[in-house]
Amino acid sequence: MRAREPKAYYSKLSFKSQTVLPREVRERLKMSPGDRLRYLVDDKGVRIEKEAPARQGELFATFSEWSSEADEETFADL
């Protein structure tokens, strides 16, 4: 049995290095506005995945506006 050829989808890179994910790719990854992508780079190429949701305990890692050195000092004793 012969391996199935992968489907190819294309998008164009803008002047600001932005692109739009093709609808088929968004649907396959089950992407929604605000979701993040992860790029895995190795010798074979680049694989794009939907970033896994934060696990409990890592939840506040997403709030980068509260991650300054001053905040760490202020809340260190909590």
C-alpha positions in Angstrom: 0.0 0.0 0.0 1.4 3.4 -1.0 1.7 6.2 1.4 -0.8 9.0 0.8 0.6 12.3 -0.4 0.2 15.1 2.1 -2.1 18.0 1.1 -0.4 21.3 0.6 -1.9 24.7 1.6 -0.3 28.0 1.0 -0.3 31.5 2.5 1.6 34.6 1.9 3.9 36.4 4.3 3.1 40.1 4.8 5.6 42.9 5.2 5.3 42.5 9.0 6.0 38.8 8.7 2.4 37.9 9.4 0.3 35.3 7.6 -3.2 33.9 7.6 -3.6 30.3 8.3 -5.7 28.6 5.6 -9.2 27.6 6.7 -8.4 23.9 6.3 -5.4 24.3 8.6 -7.3 26.2 11.3 -10.1 23.6 11.2 -7.6 20.7 11.4 -5.9 22.3 14.4 -9.2 23.4 15.9 -7.9 27.0 16.2 -9.9 29.8 17.7 -9.1 33.5 18.0 -6.5 34.0 20.8 -5.1 30.4 20.5 -1.3 30.1 20.3 0.8 28.1 17.9 4.0 26.2 18.7 6.7 25.8 16.0 8.9 22.6 16.4 12.1 22.9 14.4 14.4 20.0 13.6 16.6 18.7 10.8 13.6 17.5 8.8 11.8 20.9 8.8 9.3 22.8 10.8 6.1 21.4 12.3 3.3 23.7 13.5 1.0 22.6 16.3 -1.7 24.2 18.4 -0.1 25.0 21.8 -1.6 22.8 24.6 -3.7 24.7 27.1 -1.9 25.7 30.3 -2.1 23.2 33.1 -3.5 24.2 36.5 -0.6 25.7 38.4 0.8 27.2 35.2 -2.3 29.3 34.6 -0.8 32.5 36.0 2.3 32.1 33.7 0.1 33.5 30.9 -0.4 36.8 32.8 2.9 38.4 31.7 1.9 41.8 32.8 2.2 40.6 36.4 5.7 39.1 36.1 8.0 41.9 36.7 10.8 41.9 39.3 8.9 44.3 41.5 5.9 42.0 41.5 8.1 39.0 42.4 9.5 41.0 45.4 6.0 42.2 46.5 4.3 38.9 46.4 7.3 36.7 47.5 5.8 36.1 51.0 2.4 35.0 49.8 
